[in-house]
Amino acid sequence: MTTRKVAVDYGLCEANAVCMGINPEVFQVDDEDNLHILKPEITPETERDVLEAIRRCPRQALSIVEEDD
């Protein structure tokens, strides 16, 4: 079975929190401006928000990866 997860390229990420504004249950920027993925596994409930965050990321630092279980 393949699991889809959201991934971050930390070399590109500027922690501008656009993604956190879209879904703070999945994305969180801490006080030191570090992005954390709280729920990396993409579910039917989070898929739309994750796709929107990927689309709106100013640095294109977000992507979807597939991992085999």
PDB file of N, CA, C and O in Angstrom:
ATOM      1  N   MET A   1       0.845  -1.186   0.000  1.00  0.00           N
ATOM      2  CA  MET A   1       0.000   0.000   0.000  1.00  0.00           C
ATOM      3  C   MET A   1       0.885   1.241   0.000  1.00  0.00           C
ATOM      4  O   MET A   1       1.936   1.269   0.640  1.00  0.00           O
ATOM      5  N   THR A   2       0.448   2.257  -0.720  1.00  0.00           N
ATOM      6  CA  THR A   2       1.206   3.497  -0.810  1.00  0.00           C
ATOM      7  C   THR A   2       0.531   4.576   0.026  1.00  0.00           C
ATOM      8  O   THR A   2      -0.688   4.744  -0.016  1.00  0.00           O
ATOM      9  N   THR A   3       1.339   5.298   0.781  1.00  0.00           N
ATOM     10  CA  THR A   3       0.850   6.410   1.591  1.00  0.00           C
ATOM     11  C   THR A   3       1.352   7.710   0.986  1.00  0.00           C
ATOM     12  O   THR A   3       2.531   7.834   0.656  1.00  0.00           O
ATOM     13  N   ARG A   4       0.463   8.669   0.843  1.00  0.00           N
ATOM     14  CA  ARG A   4       0.852   9.996   0.337  1.00  0.00           C
ATOM     15  C   ARG A   4       1.074  10.924   1.517  1.00  0.00           C
ATOM     16  O   ARG A   4       0.253  11.004   2.430  1.00  0.00           O
ATOM     17  N   LYS A   5       2.210  11.629   1.479  1.00  0.00           N
ATOM     18  CA  LYS A   5       2.544  12.551   2.566  1.00  0.00           C
ATOM     19  C   LYS A   5       2.991  13.885   2.002  1.00  0.00           C
ATOM     20  O   LYS A   5       3.506  13.969   0.887  1.00  0.00           O
ATOM     21  N   VAL A   6       2.786  14.921   2.790  1.00  0.00           N
ATOM     22  CA  VAL A   6       3.286  16.238   2.419  1.00  0.00           C
ATOM     23  C   VAL A   6       4.736  16.340   2.886  1.00  0.00           C
ATOM     24  O   VAL A   6       5.080  15.912   3.988  1.00  0.00           O
ATOM     25  N   ALA A   7       5.577  16.913   2.029  1.00  0.00           N
ATOM     26  CA  ALA A   7       6.998  17.060   2.334  1.00  0.00           C
ATOM     27  C   ALA A   7       7.404  18.518   2.181  1.00  0.00           C
ATOM     28  O   ALA A   7       6.782  19.280   1.441  1.00  0.00           O
ATOM     29  N   VAL A   8       8.465  18.891   2.900  1.00  0.00           N
ATOM     30  CA  VAL A   8       8.975  20.264   2.868  1.00  0.00           C
ATOM     31  C   VAL A   8      10.436  20.248   2.430  1.00  0.00           C
ATOM     32  O   VAL A   8      11.236  19.457   2.931  1.00  0.00           O
ATOM     33  N   ASP A   9      10.773  21.119   1.500  1.00  0.00           N
ATOM     34  CA  ASP A   9      12.177  21.357   1.162  1.00  0.00           C
ATOM     35  C   ASP A   9      12.616  22.520   2.048  1.00  0.00           C
ATOM     36  O   ASP A   9      12.345  23.682   1.744  1.00  0.00           O
ATOM     37  N   TYR A  10      13.297  22.195   3.144  1.00  0.00           N
ATOM     38  CA  TYR A  10      13.671  23.222   4.114  1.00  0.00           C
ATOM     39  C   TYR A  10      14.716  24.184   3.558  1.00  0.00           C
ATOM     40  O   TYR A  10      14.918  25.262   4.117  1.00  0.00           O
ATOM     41  N   GLY A  11      15.382  23.811   2.463  1.00  0.00           N
ATOM     42  CA  GLY A  11      16.308  24.721   1.804  1.00  0.00           C
ATOM     43  C   GLY A  11      15.587  25.852   1.098  1.00  0.00           C
ATOM     44  O   GLY A  11      16.154  26.926   0.896  1.00  0.00           O
ATOM     45  N   LEU A  12      14.330  25.615   0.719  1.00  0.00           N
ATOM     46  CA  LEU A  12      13.521  26.639   0.053  1.00  0.00           C
ATOM     47  C   LEU A  12      12.570  27.360   1.013  1.00  0.00           C
ATOM     48  O   LEU A  12      12.260  28.534   0.813  1.00  0.00           O
ATOM     49  N   CYS A  13      12.111  26.663   2.049  1.00  0.00           N
ATOM     50  CA  CYS A  13      11.075  27.198   2.943  1.00  0.00           C
ATOM     51  C   CYS A  13      11.554  28.445   3.674  1.00  0.00           C
ATOM     52  O   CYS A  13      12.634  28.465   4.265  1.00  0.00           O
ATOM     53  N   GLU A  14      10.724  29.488   3.620  1.00  0.00           N
ATOM     54  CA  GLU A  14      10.997  30.729   4.350  1.00  0.00           C
ATOM     55  C   GLU A  14      10.099  30.877   5.568  1.00  0.00           C
ATOM     56  O   GLU A  14      10.125  31.916   6.229  1.00  0.00           O
ATOM     57  N   ALA A  15       9.311  29.864   5.876  1.00  0.00           N
ATOM     58  CA  ALA A  15       8.412  29.864   7.035  1.00  0.00           C
ATOM     59  C   ALA A  15       7.536  31.112   7.074  1.00  0.00           C
ATOM     60  O   ALA A  15       7.371  31.744   8.118  1.00  0.00           O
ATOM     61  N   ASN A  16       6.981  31.450   5.918  1.00  0.00           N
ATOM     62  CA  ASN A  16       6.111  32.625   5.855  1.00  0.00           C
ATOM     63  C   ASN A  16       4.688  32.345   6.314  1.00  0.00           C
ATOM     64  O   ASN A  16       3.870  33.261   6.400  1.00  0.00           O
ATOM     65  N   ALA A  17       4.389  31.080   6.610  1.00  0.00           N
ATOM     66  CA  ALA A  17       3.141  30.643   7.245  1.00  0.00           C
ATOM     67  C   ALA A  17       1.902  30.738   6.360  1.00  0.00           C
ATOM     68  O   ALA A  17       0.783  30.711   6.873  1.00  0.00           O
ATOM     69  N   VAL A  18       2.072  30.850   5.048  1.00  0.00           N
ATOM     70  CA  VAL A  18       0.910  30.796   4.161  1.00  0.00           C
ATOM     71  C   VAL A  18       0.201  29.455   4.349  1.00  0.00           C
ATOM     72  O   VAL A  18      -1.026  29.401   4.431  1.00  0.00           O
ATOM     73  N   CYS A  19       0.983  28.374   4.416  1.00  0.00           N
ATOM     74  CA  CYS A  19       0.392  27.039   4.592  1.00  0.00           C
ATOM     75  C   CYS A  19      -0.326  26.925   5.934  1.00  0.00           C
ATOM     76  O   CYS A  19      -1.400  26.329   6.017  1.00  0.00           O
ATOM     77  N   MET A  20       0.257  27.487   6.972  1.00  0.00           N
ATOM     78  CA  MET A  20      -0.370  27.435   8.289  1.00  0.00           C
ATOM     79  C   MET A  20      -1.698  28.189   8.279  1.00  0.00           C
ATOM     80  O   MET A  20      -2.639  27.794   8.967  1.00  0.00           O
ATOM     81  N   GLY A  21      -1.777  29.260   7.512  1.00  0.00           N
ATOM     82  CA  GLY A  21      -3.033  29.986   7.390  1.00  0.00           C
ATOM     83  C   GLY A  21      -4.109  29.171   6.698  1.00  0.00           C
ATOM     84  O   GLY A  21      -5.298  29.367   6.949  1.00  0.00           O
ATOM     85  N   ILE A  22      -3.699  28.261   5.831  1.00  0.00           N
ATOM     86  CA  ILE A  22      -4.649  27.402   5.117  1.00  0.00           C
ATOM     87  C   ILE A  22      -5.128  26.272   6.018  1.00  0.00           C
ATOM     88  O   ILE A  22      -6.323  25.980   6.064  1.00  0.00           O
ATOM     89  N   ASN A  23      -4.202  25.631   6.739  1.00  0.00           N
ATOM     90  CA  ASN A  23      -4.605  24.554   7.645  1.00  0.00           C
ATOM     91  C   ASN A  23      -3.613  24.425   8.806  1.00  0.00           C
ATOM     92  O   ASN A  23      -2.592  23.750   8.681  1.00  0.00           O
ATOM     93  N   PRO A  24      -3.918  25.076   9.936  1.00  0.00           N
ATOM     94  CA  PRO A  24      -3.017  25.027  11.096  1.00  0.00           C
ATOM     95  C   PRO A  24      -2.984  23.670  11.801  1.00  0.00           C
ATOM     96  O   PRO A  24      -2.149  23.458  12.680  1.00  0.00           O
ATOM     97  N   GLU A  25      -3.874  22.753  11.431  1.00  0.00           N
ATOM     98  CA  GLU A  25      -3.816  21.410  12.005  1.00  0.00           C
ATOM     99  C   GLU A  25      -2.759  20.553  11.300  1.00  0.00           C
ATOM    100  O   GLU A  25      -2.305  19.551  11.851  1.00  0.00           O
ATOM    101  N   VAL A  26      -2.372  20.945  10.090  1.00  0.00           N
ATOM    102  CA  VAL A  26      -1.352  20.214   9.336  1.00  0.00           C
ATOM    103  C   VAL A  26      -0.008  20.937   9.418  1.00  0.00           C
ATOM    104  O   VAL A  26       1.029  20.304   9.616  1.00  0.00           O
ATOM    105  N   PHE A  27      -0.029  22.265   9.267  1.00  0.00           N
ATOM    106  CA  PHE A  27       1.196  23.060   9.203  1.00  0.00           C
ATOM    107  C   PHE A  27       1.305  23.981  10.412  1.00  0.00           C
ATOM    108  O   PHE A  27       0.325  24.611  10.810  1.00  0.00           O
ATOM    109  N   GLN A  28       2.499  24.056  10.994  1.00  0.00           N
ATOM    110  CA  GLN A  28       2.717  24.971  12.114  1.00  0.00           C
ATOM    111  C   GLN A  28       4.093  25.617  11.985  1.00  0.00           C
ATOM    112  O   GLN A  28       5.091  24.936  11.752  1.00  0.00           O
ATOM    113  N   VAL A  29       4.133  26.948  12.140  1.00  0.00           N
ATOM    114  CA  VAL A  29       5.394  27.674  12.191  1.00  0.00           C
ATOM    115  C   VAL A  29       5.598  28.083  13.643  1.00  0.00           C
ATOM    116  O   VAL A  29       4.739  28.726  14.246  1.00  0.00           O
ATOM    117  N   ASP A  30       6.754  27.698  14.202  1.00  0.00           N
ATOM    118  CA  ASP A  30       7.008  27.990  15.615  1.00  0.00           C
ATOM    119  C   ASP A  30       7.611  29.377  15.812  1.00  0.00           C
ATOM    120  O   ASP A  30       7.798  30.120  14.848  1.00  0.00           O
ATOM    121  N   ASP A  31       7.907  29.718  17.040  1.00  0.00           N
ATOM    122  CA  ASP A  31       8.413  31.051  17.371  1.00  0.00           C
ATOM    123  C   ASP A  31       9.786  31.335  16.765  1.00  0.00           C
ATOM    124  O   ASP A  31      10.177  32.496  16.638  1.00  0.00           O
ATOM    125  N   GLU A  32      10.525  30.280  16.390  1.00  0.00           N
ATOM    126  CA  GLU A  32      11.833  30.463  15.753  1.00  0.00           C
ATOM    127  C   GLU A  32      11.732  30.418  14.226  1.00  0.00           C
ATOM    128  O   GLU A  32      12.743  30.282  13.535  1.00  0.00           O
ATOM    129  N   ASP A  33      10.505  30.533  13.704  1.00  0.00           N
ATOM    130  CA  ASP A  33      10.257  30.501  12.263  1.00  0.00           C
ATOM    131  C   ASP A  33      10.667  29.187  11.608  1.00  0.00           C
ATOM    132  O   ASP A  33      11.226  29.181  10.512  1.00  0.00           O
ATOM    133  N   ASN A  34      10.389  28.085  12.279  1.00  0.00           N
ATOM    134  CA  ASN A  34      10.610  26.759  11.712  1.00  0.00           C
ATOM    135  C   ASN A  34       9.263  26.131  11.389  1.00  0.00           C
ATOM    136  O   ASN A  34       8.362  26.116  12.227  1.00  0.00           O
ATOM    137  N   LEU A  35       9.127  25.616  10.179  1.00  0.00           N
ATOM    138  CA  LEU A  35       7.893  24.944   9.785  1.00  0.00           C
ATOM    139  C   LEU A  35       7.907  23.501  10.253  1.00  0.00           C
ATOM    140  O   LEU A  35       8.896  22.789  10.085  1.00  0.00           O
ATOM    141  N   HIS A  36       6.796  23.080  10.844  1.00  0.00           N
ATOM    142  CA  HIS A  36       6.615  21.688  11.270  1.00  0.00           C
ATOM    143  C   HIS A  36       5.367  21.142  10.583  1.00  0.00           C
ATOM    144  O   HIS A  36       4.343  21.820  10.498  1.00  0.00           O
ATOM    145  N   ILE A  37       5.467  19.918  10.099  1.00  0.00           N
ATOM    146  CA  ILE A  37       4.303  19.233   9.539  1.00  0.00           C
ATOM    147  C   ILE A  37       3.731  18.382  10.655  1.00  0.00           C
ATOM    148  O   ILE A  37       4.319  17.374  11.047  1.00  0.00           O
ATOM    149  N   LEU A  38       2.584  18.792  11.164  1.00  0.00           N
ATOM    150  CA  LEU A  38       1.974  18.105  12.299  1.00  0.00           C
ATOM    151  C   LEU A  38       1.295  16.806  11.883  1.00  0.00           C
ATOM    152  O   LEU A  38       1.310  15.827  12.630  1.00  0.00           O
ATOM    153  N   LYS A  39       0.702  16.795  10.696  1.00  0.00           N
ATOM    154  CA  LYS A  39       0.017  15.608  10.179  1.00  0.00           C
ATOM    155  C   LYS A  39       0.481  15.388   8.742  1.00  0.00           C
ATOM    156  O   LYS A  39      -0.185  15.826   7.804  1.00  0.00           O
ATOM    157  N   PRO A  40       1.622  14.711   8.562  1.00  0.00           N
ATOM    158  CA  PRO A  40       2.164  14.568   7.214  1.00  0.00           C
ATOM    159  C   PRO A  40       1.338  13.677   6.277  1.00  0.00           C
ATOM    160  O   PRO A  40       1.336  13.885   5.064  1.00  0.00           O
ATOM    161  N   GLU A  41       0.644  12.697   6.835  1.00  0.00           N
ATOM    162  CA  GLU A  41      -0.120  11.791   5.974  1.00  0.00           C
ATOM    163  C   GLU A  41      -1.345  12.511   5.417  1.00  0.00           C
ATOM    164  O   GLU A  41      -2.131  13.097   6.161  1.00  0.00           O
ATOM    165  N   ILE A  42      -1.491  12.455   4.103  1.00  0.00           N
ATOM    166  CA  ILE A  42      -2.618  13.122   3.450  1.00  0.00           C
ATOM    167  C   ILE A  42      -3.839  12.222   3.544  1.00  0.00           C
ATOM    168  O   ILE A  42      -3.807  11.055   3.152  1.00  0.00           O
ATOM    169  N   THR A  43      -4.907  12.786   4.069  1.00  0.00           N
ATOM    170  CA  THR A  43      -6.165  12.065   4.227  1.00  0.00           C
ATOM    171  C   THR A  43      -7.216  12.740   3.349  1.00  0.00           C
ATOM    172  O   THR A  43      -6.995  13.846   2.856  1.00  0.00           O
ATOM    173  N   PRO A  44      -8.350  12.086   3.153  1.00  0.00           N
ATOM    174  CA  PRO A  44      -9.423  12.752   2.390  1.00  0.00           C
ATOM    175  C   PRO A  44      -9.812  14.098   3.009  1.00  0.00           C
ATOM    176  O   PRO A  44     -10.213  15.018   2.296  1.00  0.00           O
ATOM    177  N   GLU A  45      -9.694  14.213   4.342  1.00  0.00           N
ATOM    178  CA  GLU A  45     -10.071  15.454   5.025  1.00  0.00           C
ATOM    179  C   GLU A  45      -9.041  16.568   4.815  1.00  0.00           C
ATOM    180  O   GLU A  45      -9.399  17.746   4.830  1.00  0.00           O
ATOM    181  N   THR A  46      -7.776  16.212   4.621  1.00  0.00           N
ATOM    182  CA  THR A  46      -6.736  17.246   4.495  1.00  0.00           C
ATOM    183  C   THR A  46      -6.250  17.452   3.062  1.00  0.00           C
ATOM    184  O   THR A  46      -5.524  18.409   2.793  1.00  0.00           O
ATOM    185  N   GLU A  47      -6.630  16.587   2.155  1.00  0.00           N
ATOM    186  CA  GLU A  47      -6.085  16.651   0.790  1.00  0.00           C
ATOM    187  C   GLU A  47      -6.318  18.012   0.122  1.00  0.00           C
ATOM    188  O   GLU A  47      -5.393  18.576  -0.461  1.00  0.00           O
ATOM    189  N   ARG A  48      -7.516  18.530   0.198  1.00  0.00           N
ATOM    190  CA  ARG A  48      -7.810  19.809  -0.464  1.00  0.00           C
ATOM    191  C   ARG A  48      -6.936  20.925   0.096  1.00  0.00           C
ATOM    192  O   ARG A  48      -6.388  21.717  -0.670  1.00  0.00           O
ATOM    193  N   ASP A  49      -6.796  21.003   1.419  1.00  0.00           N
ATOM    194  CA  ASP A  49      -5.981  22.046   2.037  1.00  0.00           C
ATOM    195  C   ASP A  49      -4.498  21.880   1.703  1.00  0.00           C
ATOM    196  O   ASP A  49      -3.802  22.866   1.463  1.00  0.00           O
ATOM    197  N   VAL A  50      -4.018  20.643   1.686  1.00  0.00           N
ATOM    198  CA  VAL A  50      -2.612  20.404   1.354  1.00  0.00           C
ATOM    199  C   VAL A  50      -2.331  20.836  -0.084  1.00  0.00           C
ATOM    200  O   VAL A  50      -1.322  21.490  -0.346  1.00  0.00           O
ATOM    201  N   LEU A  51      -3.207  20.478  -1.010  1.00  0.00           N
ATOM    202  CA  LEU A  51      -3.030  20.881  -2.404  1.00  0.00           C
ATOM    203  C   LEU A  51      -3.059  22.404  -2.543  1.00  0.00           C
ATOM    204  O   LEU A  51      -2.291  22.971  -3.320  1.00  0.00           O
ATOM    205  N   GLU A  52      -3.927  23.055  -1.802  1.00  0.00           N
ATOM    206  CA  GLU A  52      -4.000  24.516  -1.816  1.00  0.00           C
ATOM    207  C   GLU A  52      -2.716  25.124  -1.248  1.00  0.00           C
ATOM    208  O   GLU A  52      -2.200  26.101  -1.793  1.00  0.00           O
ATOM    209  N   ALA A  53      -2.202  24.558  -0.166  1.00  0.00           N
ATOM    210  CA  ALA A  53      -0.954  25.061   0.427  1.00  0.00           C
ATOM    211  C   ALA A  53       0.210  24.892  -0.545  1.00  0.00           C
ATOM    212  O   ALA A  53       1.043  25.789  -0.672  1.00  0.00           O
ATOM    213  N   ILE A  54       0.277  23.749  -1.233  1.00  0.00           N
ATOM    214  CA  ILE A  54       1.323  23.533  -2.228  1.00  0.00           C
ATOM    215  C   ILE A  54       1.211  24.582  -3.330  1.00  0.00           C
ATOM    216  O   ILE A  54       2.217  25.160  -3.742  1.00  0.00           O
ATOM    217  N   ARG A  55       0.025  24.824  -3.795  1.00  0.00           N
ATOM    218  CA  ARG A  55      -0.197  25.783  -4.880  1.00  0.00           C
ATOM    219  C   ARG A  55       0.183  27.206  -4.468  1.00  0.00           C
ATOM    220  O   ARG A  55       0.743  27.955  -5.268  1.00  0.00           O
ATOM    221  N   ARG A  56      -0.119  27.577  -3.232  1.00  0.00           N
ATOM    222  CA  ARG A  56       0.073  28.956  -2.785  1.00  0.00           C
ATOM    223  C   ARG A  56       1.419  29.228  -2.114  1.00  0.00           C
ATOM    224  O   ARG A  56       1.714  30.377  -1.783  1.00  0.00           O
ATOM    225  N   CYS A  57       2.240  28.200  -1.907  1.00  0.00           N
ATOM    226  CA  CYS A  57       3.539  28.408  -1.263  1.00  0.00           C
ATOM    227  C   CYS A  57       4.402  29.338  -2.131  1.00  0.00           C
ATOM    228  O   CYS A  57       4.689  29.013  -3.284  1.00  0.00           O
ATOM    229  N   PRO A  58       4.814  30.485  -1.588  1.00  0.00           N
ATOM    230  CA  PRO A  58       5.579  31.441  -2.393  1.00  0.00           C
ATOM    231  C   PRO A  58       6.917  30.898  -2.895  1.00  0.00           C
ATOM    232  O   PRO A  58       7.400  31.329  -3.941  1.00  0.00           O
ATOM    233  N   ARG A  59       7.516  29.969  -2.174  1.00  0.00           N
ATOM    234  CA  ARG A  59       8.823  29.425  -2.543  1.00  0.00           C
ATOM    235  C   ARG A  59       8.725  28.032  -3.164  1.00  0.00           C
ATOM    236  O   ARG A  59       9.747  27.424  -3.483  1.00  0.00           O
ATOM    237  N   GLN A  60       7.495  27.518  -3.338  1.00  0.00           N
ATOM    238  CA  GLN A  60       7.295  26.172  -3.886  1.00  0.00           C
ATOM    239  C   GLN A  60       8.091  25.132  -3.094  1.00  0.00           C
ATOM    240  O   GLN A  60       8.718  24.241  -3.667  1.00  0.00           O
ATOM    241  N   ALA A  61       8.053  25.265  -1.766  1.00  0.00           N
ATOM    242  CA  ALA A  61       8.814  24.387  -0.877  1.00  0.00           C
ATOM    243  C   ALA A  61       8.046  23.134  -0.466  1.00  0.00           C
ATOM    244  O   ALA A  61       8.620  22.230   0.142  1.00  0.00           O
ATOM    245  N   LEU A  62       6.771  23.072  -0.788  1.00  0.00           N
ATOM    246  CA  LEU A  62       5.940  21.936  -0.390  1.00  0.00           C
ATOM    247  C   LEU A  62       5.697  21.006  -1.584  1.00  0.00           C
ATOM    248  O   LEU A  62       5.608  21.451  -2.728  1.00  0.00           O
ATOM    249  N   SER A  63       5.592  19.712  -1.290  1.00  0.00           N
ATOM    250  CA  SER A  63       5.288  18.735  -2.328  1.00  0.00           C
ATOM    251  C   SER A  63       4.624  17.523  -1.685  1.00  0.00           C
ATOM    252  O   SER A  63       4.520  17.418  -0.463  1.00  0.00           O
ATOM    253  N   ILE A  64       4.186  16.625  -2.534  1.00  0.00           N
ATOM    254  CA  ILE A  64       3.607  15.365  -2.074  1.00  0.00           C
ATOM    255  C   ILE A  64       4.576  14.247  -2.455  1.00  0.00           C
ATOM    256  O   ILE A  64       5.050  14.174  -3.589  1.00  0.00           O
ATOM    257  N   VAL A  65       4.858  13.384  -1.491  1.00  0.00           N
ATOM    258  CA  VAL A  65       5.692  12.209  -1.743  1.00  0.00           C
ATOM    259  C   VAL A  65       4.859  10.971  -1.474  1.00  0.00           C
ATOM    260  O   VAL A  65       3.933  10.992  -0.662  1.00  0.00           O
ATOM    261  N   GLU A  66       5.196   9.896  -2.162  1.00  0.00           N
ATOM    262  CA  GLU A  66       4.514   8.622  -1.945  1.00  0.00           C
ATOM    263  C   GLU A  66       5.498   7.659  -1.321  1.00  0.00           C
ATOM    264  O   GLU A  66       6.629   7.514  -1.786  1.00  0.00           O
ATOM    265  N   GLU A  67       5.055   7.000  -0.256  1.00  0.00           N
ATOM    266  CA  GLU A  67       5.888   6.029   0.443  1.00  0.00           C
ATOM    267  C   GLU A  67       5.169   4.694   0.484  1.00  0.00           C
ATOM    268  O   GLU A  67       3.971   4.631   0.758  1.00  0.00           O
ATOM    269  N   ASP A  68       5.902   3.637   0.212  1.00  0.00           N
ATOM    270  CA  ASP A  68       5.327   2.291   0.303  1.00  0.00           C
ATOM    271  C   ASP A  68       5.347   1.844   1.750  1.00  0.00           C
ATOM    272  O   ASP A  68       6.355   1.977   2.444  1.00  0.00           O
ATOM    273  N   ASP A  69       4.220   1.312   2.196  1.00  0.00           N
ATOM    274  CA  ASP A  69       4.117   0.823   3.573  1.00  0.00           C
ATOM    275  C   ASP A  69       4.798  -0.514   3.722  1.00  0.00           C
ATOM    276  O   ASP A  69       4.813  -1.081   4.815  1.00  0.00           O
TER     277      ASP A  69
END
